Amino acid sequence: MRRKPLAGKGIMVTRPAHQAQELALLIKRSGGRPFLFPAIEIRDVEDLNPFTRLVDRLDEYDFAIFISPNSVERAMSLISARRKLPPRLQVAAIGGGSVRALERHGVTGVIAPQGRYDSEGLLELPAFAVVSFKRVVIFRGTGGREQLGDALRERGALVDYAECYRRVRPDPDTAPLLRAWTRNELDAVTVTSSEGLCNLFEMIVEPHRAHLLRMPLFVPHPRIAAAAHAMGVQKVIVTGPGDEGLLTGLAAYFSAPR
């Protein structure tokens, strides 16, 4: 019988709790042991009034852009409770996870980049090449990156943000994690956002942070890798996007001769 690529490997999963199960299942199927340690918690915004006022004006917009699966799930649940999406509204998303989330809500024909799943990839699409005087709403969490909105404004678009959730740093019991490190039960860490990486470093205090610096860190984007290198992580592996990309990167790393 062929040995599974992650057989006996402990893999730390830092996705938000409600999003971690798919990656955990993929790790188990590959023979690994997922260790769930969420580095971000998703909560409702404290005041939904600005969001609902914007939703009531969706007919005024040409494009609606969803930044992440979280933005899809939170926004579409709230939108569906008030109205339907306008037929002429063109919907766009950053990555495959967001596209699939939109399809689960019945939204098809989504504009999305192929191969590069970030704001830069979306901006390279023909649909956003000429947007002068187009009205764009960006569904996101509070305090998200401004790059996409700024770039669209530079191209002449009129951009509004619809903030439908907030990200907070969890306050977990770190004792199980520290025990796992002490017993050498963890072999790799996966991180899917720069914010999650920063939270992780803040949640793990000295001297235990040395474990994190030495452990192979798997990330789906060069921007997260750059942040990890700046924090002193010794080995950072950039994988493909999404859970499948992370799993492929993990499998290739642990299958390679050492």
Buried (B, 14 or more C-beta within 10 A) or exposed (E): EEEBBBEEBBBBBBBBBEBBBBBBEBBBEBBBBBBBBBBBBBEEBEEEEBBBEBBEEBEEBBBBBBBBBBBBBBBBEBBEEEEEBEEEBBBBBBBBBBBBBBBEBEBEEBBBBEEBBBBBBBBEEEEBEEBEEBBBBBBBBBEBBEEBBEBBBEBEBBBBBBBBBBBEBBEBEBEEBEEBBEEEBBBBBBBBBBBBBBBBBEBBEEEBBEBBBEBBBBBBBEBBBBBBEEBEBEBBBBBBBBBBBBBBBBBEBBEEEE
